[in-house]
């Protein structure tokens, strides 16, 4: 294996609470995850659940360098939320992620166009390793 770790970029914006999401919040984090196995099509990650990430651009699963944005609106279970995730070996700036989220919202969910993503402009250290997550 030439790459032993992979970055997972995650952004969560919870605008209204549901049964699962208990507090309104904005989160940004970068997780550095160890790769424990790979073949021609997949990576297997040591994230506690042994997730797989496809090397190919798949529409139905997590794929390398393919960002995913999930939006729930007024859901009694999940609330109203926007969740961004991307597995990559590359570095992603907060500004790039902010533009992707804003572009997706403007195109698909114009009712959320006044979404405040200013927390992505803050300068703070957000990189977390698997060990830091397990210590929480």
MOCORCOR-V252458 format. One line per field, one symbol per residue. ss: DSSP state (h for helix, s for strand, l for the rest). psi: psi as a letter, one per 30 degrees, with the letter a starting at -180 (. if undefined). burial: I if it has 9 or more other C-alpha atoms within 8 Angstrom, else O. Layout:
# MOCORCOR-V252458
ss->???
psi->???
burial->???
This chain:
# MOCORCOR-V252458
ss->llllssssssssssssllllllllsssssssssssssslllssssllllllsssllllllllsslllsssssssslllsssssssssslllllhhhhhhhhhhhhhhhlhhhlllllhhhhlllllssshhhhhll
psi->kekflkkjkkkkjjfklaeejfkklkkklkkjkkkfllafflkkkigfghlkkkfljkfglkkkgjlkkkkkkhkfefajlkkkkkklflkkleeeeeeeeeeeeeeeiffgfgkjgffffkjljgkkleeeeff.
burial->OOOOIIIIIIIIIIIIIIIOIOOIOIOIIIIIIIIIOIOOOIIIIIIOOOOIIIIOOOOOOIIIOIOOIOOIOOIOOIIIIIIIIIIIOOOOOOOOIIOOIIOIIIOOIOOOIOOOOOOIOOOOOOOIIIOOOOOO
